[in-house]
Amino acid sequence: MRIDDALAALSLMPDALERRLTGLGEAELQFKPGADSFSLLENVCHLRDIEVEGYSVRLRRLLREEHPRLPDLDGTALAHERRYNEQPLAPALAAFLAARRANLELLRDVRTADLDRRGQLETVGEITLRRLLELWVEHDGGHLKELDELLAVLRDPAASKPKPSLSLSRA
C-alpha cells in the first residue's frame, strides 16, 4: 500500500461515520440486533478506543522505535468493561475524529522508506508500517459495512441480522 492510498482511504472515515450517524436518536444508537453484535454507539466507542490506544500508539512507535512490541487490543472486552452502550455519542465521536485527524497529519510526513519499518504486533507477529496501514483501512471498511448492516435493520427490522465480524473483536 502506498502512503497516498492509505491517506486517501483513512481520510474517508470521519465523514462516512458522521453521515451514517446523522439524525439518529438514542434508542437507534443503542440498538443491538443480537448479543454478539455491536450497536452503532458501541462501534463509535470502539473506533475511538482503537484509534487512540491502538493505531495511534502503533503508528508512533513504529516511526520512532526500532522493532517495537505492539500490544493488541480486545475490542469486545473493552466494549463490556467500558460499557460502551451507556456512553454519550458526542464525546466519543469527537475523540475519534480528533485522533483520526492527528493520525492523518502524522501520516502526511511518512516517507516511502518508513513503510518498511517493522515491529512485533501481539497475536499477529512481525508487521511493517505498510501492513499496519492495510489492516487499518480494512478495519475501517469492516466497521462501515457493519454500520450499514445495522442501519438496514433499523430501517427494516425484517432485514437479515448483521453478522458479527471477527475483525471487530480484536484490532
C-alpha positions, 0 to 999 in steps of 0.5 A: 500500500502506498502512503497516498492510498492509505491517506486517501482511504483513512481520510474517508472515515470521519465523514462516512461515520458522521453521515451514517450517524446523522439524525439518529436518536438514542434508542437507534444508537443503542440498538443491538440486533443480537448479543454478539453484535455491536450497536452503532454507539458501541462501534463509535466507542470502539473506533475511538478506543482503537484509534487512540490506544491502538493505531495511534500508539502503533503508528508512533512507535513504529516511526520512532522505535526500532522493532517495537512490541505492539500490544493488541487490543480486545475490542469486545472486552473493552466494549463490556468493561467500558460499557460502551452502550451507556456512553454519550455519542458526542464525546466519543465521536469527537475523540475519534475524529480528533485522533483520526485527524492527528493520525492523518497529519502524522501520516502526511510526513511518512516517507516511502522508506518508513513503510518498511519499518517493522515491529512485533504486533501481539497475536499477529507477529512481525508487521511493517508500517505498510501492513499496519496501514492495510489492516487499518483501512480494512478495519475501517471498511469492516466497521462501515459495512457493519454500520450499514448492516445495522442501519438496514435493520433499523430501517427494516427490522425484517432485514437479515441480522448483521453478522458479527465480524471477527475483525471487530473483536480484536484490532 
